[in-house]
Amino acid sequence: SNLSNATSGVFGSQLVRTNEGYHALRALGASNIRVWVFWRYAEGTEGRYELAAVDTQIQRAVEAGLRVTLTIASRAPTWAQWSRDPSGMWPDPAKFGKLQAFCEILTRRWAQYIDSIEIDNEPDAMYWDLHLPLDVAASAYEGIVGSCATGARAAAGAAEITLIGLSLNGQGYWASNGGNLTFGNQVLSNQSVANTLAALSVHPYARAHWIPTTMMEWGPAGWAMPNATDDGPGLEARLNLTVDMMQNAGMHPRLWPTEFGYQLVPIAS
């Protein structure tokens, strides 16, 4: 492919928008597709759910013979956000009951079509990007995992749904600072979380080079990911460190990729 044109994204399984695209993905040998649902948008008004777009994505995926990994992104609607900075859009712990209800509704709606639920995407952003203290950020994610898992299990019934989380080894991994393994170790020191997650979602990128988001269709103006970051010990070693972390927490070392690939450096015009 022409890499100079590859500026709209690099995660094909997250950007499929047509029936042909879903069938093409299946023809390539893919078994699963990752479908996102953001609490912020799906329940912008408390008690009112906007889920038609996700219905369409899941229907197209199933018709193409794909299984669905549902990523429930807990960035909260305004009415459920933390009230103090720098909490961003993360849910107020006092609203975790509402998050539990949200996860139950989603699971009940799509249980027959999904085989896994990813509880949030790169939650270490609370630690890295919002600069919350490590224990505060980890505790917040522990609450998110507990709430969403409780709701999902209440709705799943006999359906076999794998709960995954943490999304390690992607954004936020800088070896010189311990990377998001620092956050992961803190979270998994809570034995309840380690027992809840059947696998860790991982983002195994081959290199740590990013396209500036200003070159992407979703990129906010004036902000860009770094073009080059510390690749640390390399992909294989990072995954091995993740397995070590899971074993130290008493988990079976099962990794579930939800993003993967080569990160690209922009090509000069």
DAMO-V27901 format. One record per helix or strand of 3 or more residues. SS is the DSSP state (H for helix, E for strand). FROM is the first residue (numbers start at 1). TO is the last residue. Records with the same first field share a line. If there is no record, write none. Layout:
# DAMO-V27901
SS=FROM-TO ; FROM-TO
This chain:
# DAMO-V27901
H=3-5 ; 12-14 ; 19-27 ; 39-42 ; 52-63 ; 78-80 ; 93-110 ; 125-128 ; 134-156 ; 175-177 ; 179-188 ; 191-196 ; 213-215 ; 235-248
E=32-38 ; 67-73 ; 114-119 ; 162-168 ; 199-205 ; 255-261
